[in-house]
């Protein structure tokens, strides 16, 4: 039997001894999918779209674990801890993407949510495939970044077997950090070194083994939930508005005005005035508008409320 025709079924029939990677659903060759090379462009994207529709359902099945992870992250961040994403290849790049969005979206300190990738910054733009095989480097990278007890590490690995990620999680657990893993296979190895394991069964890829596809989409969906859920828990939102956003360009300044308008039920001119008086701090401007008070008093009231706009009336 040619190598290309080995599937899980053939292995289970005893044709060959099953190597580790063949136990991973992300590595299975799904022969029910039509040969992409024989399809028109429209037919091809319809096949891919049909496969992508299954991803949200796979994520739905692990929502309790995602919710538990959010609670753990909020606890650590509220206590002054930080969150470190760590991964290799596509998984690492997705972590970098999510971490990079936190400062502009939620006005977080850049050190609060950080991301590390096997192979270092160069791996963001140029694949460093061999770097993920180093079991010790993940631990070294976390230590070099200053990760310590009180922080939380989120290991991202589609297979759940990436040595770089496993080594990082193992070290983190030993050092007293909270450990969370995101993978796309049932009972991944990462589960063994994780306080909370998010194991999404995203299934075989339309292009065998190309885990930047369904697995990547599943990981991105979960990362969206983790960071957004954590920031909601930290009071970075109000009535589904990004009230802690950083208005650092023209588009975002306009968005900040609209957010103040919606939160305070005022017109454009009044919202702009509030923002100017608040030195561009969206949350302070909203507190001023809601309370009818000065910037100084708004800041004091916000501080007493733990920075949560929804609690302002109690102070």
BELMOFEN-V568678 format. One record per backbone hydrogen bond with DSSP energy under -0.5 kcal/mol. NH is the residue of the N-H (numbers start at 0). CO is the residue of the C=O. E is the energy in kcal/mol with one decimal. If there is no record, write none. Layout:
NH;CO;E
NH;CO;E
//
This chain:
4;1;-1.7
5;2;-2.1
10;6;-1.9
11;7;-2.6
12;8;-1.3
13;10;-2.1
14;9;-1.7
21;18;-1.2
22;19;-2.0
23;20;-1.4
24;22;-0.5
26;23;-1.6
27;24;-1.2
29;27;-0.8
30;28;-1.0
32;29;-1.2
37;34;-2.0
38;35;-1.4
43;39;-2.6
44;40;-2.3
45;41;-1.8
46;42;-2.0
47;43;-2.4
48;44;-2.6
49;45;-2.1
50;46;-1.9
51;47;-2.6
52;48;-1.6
53;50;-1.5
54;51;-1.5
55;51;-0.6
56;52;-0.5
57;53;-1.7
58;54;-2.4
59;55;-2.2
60;56;-1.3
61;58;-1.6
62;59;-1.3
64;61;-0.7
65;61;-1.9
66;62;-2.8
67;63;-2.0
68;64;-2.1
69;65;-2.3
70;66;-2.1
71;67;-2.0
72;68;-2.6
73;69;-2.7
74;70;-2.1
75;71;-2.1
76;72;-2.9
77;73;-2.7
78;74;-1.1
79;76;-1.7
80;75;-3.0
82;111;-3.2
83;151;-2.7
84;82;-0.5
84;113;-3.0
85;153;-2.2
86;115;-1.7
87;155;-0.6
90;87;-1.1
91;87;-0.7
92;88;-2.3
93;89;-2.3
94;90;-1.6
95;91;-2.0
96;92;-2.4
97;93;-2.2
98;94;-2.5
99;95;-2.5
100;96;-1.0
101;97;-0.6
101;98;-1.1
102;98;-0.6
103;99;-0.6
104;100;-1.9
105;101;-2.9
106;102;-1.5
107;101;-0.8
111;108;-2.3
112;108;-0.6
113;82;-3.0
113;111;-0.5
115;84;-2.6
117;86;-1.9
119;116;-2.3
122;119;-2.0
123;120;-1.7
124;121;-1.0
125;121;-2.1
130;127;-1.6
131;128;-1.0
132;129;-1.6
133;130;-1.3
134;132;-0.9
137;133;-0.8
139;135;-2.1
140;136;-3.0
141;137;-2.1
142;138;-2.4
143;139;-2.5
144;140;-1.5
145;142;-1.4
146;141;-2.3
149;150;-0.5
149;175;-0.8
150;147;-2.2
151;81;-2.7
152;177;-3.0
153;83;-3.2
154;152;-0.6
154;179;-3.0
155;85;-2.8
156;154;-0.5
156;181;-2.7
163;131;-2.4
165;161;-2.7
166;162;-3.0
167;163;-1.4
168;164;-2.5
169;165;-2.5
170;166;-2.2
171;167;-2.6
172;168;-2.5
173;169;-1.9
174;170;-2.0
175;172;-1.2
176;171;-2.8
177;150;-2.2
179;152;-2.8
180;195;-2.1
181;154;-2.8
182;197;-2.6
183;157;-2.5
187;184;-0.6
189;159;-1.5
190;187;-1.4
191;188;-1.8
192;189;-1.2
193;190;-1.2
194;178;-1.6
195;178;-1.8
197;180;-3.1
197;195;-0.6
198;196;-0.8
199;182;-2.9
199;197;-0.8
200;198;-0.5
201;199;-1.7
207;205;-0.6
208;25;-0.6
209;206;-2.7
210;208;-1.9
212;209;-1.8
215;210;-0.7
216;212;-2.5
217;213;-2.7
218;214;-2.5
219;215;-2.4
220;216;-2.2
221;217;-2.0
222;218;-2.8
223;219;-2.4
224;220;-1.7
225;221;-2.7
226;222;-2.4
227;223;-2.1
228;224;-2.7
229;225;-2.2
230;226;-2.2
231;227;-2.3
232;228;-2.1
233;229;-1.2
234;231;-1.6
235;230;-2.9
237;240;-1.6
240;237;-1.1
242;240;-1.9
243;235;-1.0
244;241;-1.4
245;103;-2.5
246;244;-0.7
247;245;-2.0
252;248;-2.6
253;249;-2.2
254;250;-2.0
255;251;-2.5
256;252;-1.9
257;253;-2.2
258;254;-2.5
259;255;-2.3
260;256;-2.5
261;257;-2.5
262;258;-2.7
263;259;-2.3
264;260;-1.4
265;260;-1.3
270;266;-2.4
271;267;-2.6
272;268;-2.2
273;269;-2.4
274;270;-2.2
275;271;-2.2
276;272;-2.4
277;273;-1.6
278;275;-1.4
279;274;-3.2
280;277;-1.5
281;279;-0.9
282;242;-0.5
284;280;-2.6
285;281;-2.2
286;282;-2.3
287;283;-2.5
288;284;-2.2
289;285;-2.8
290;286;-2.3
291;287;-2.2
292;287;-1.1
297;293;-2.7
298;294;-2.4
299;295;-2.1
300;296;-2.7
301;297;-2.5
302;298;-2.4
303;299;-2.1
304;300;-1.5
305;302;-1.4
306;301;-3.4
307;304;-1.2
308;306;-0.7
310;307;-1.7
311;308;-1.8
313;310;-1.8
314;311;-2.1
//
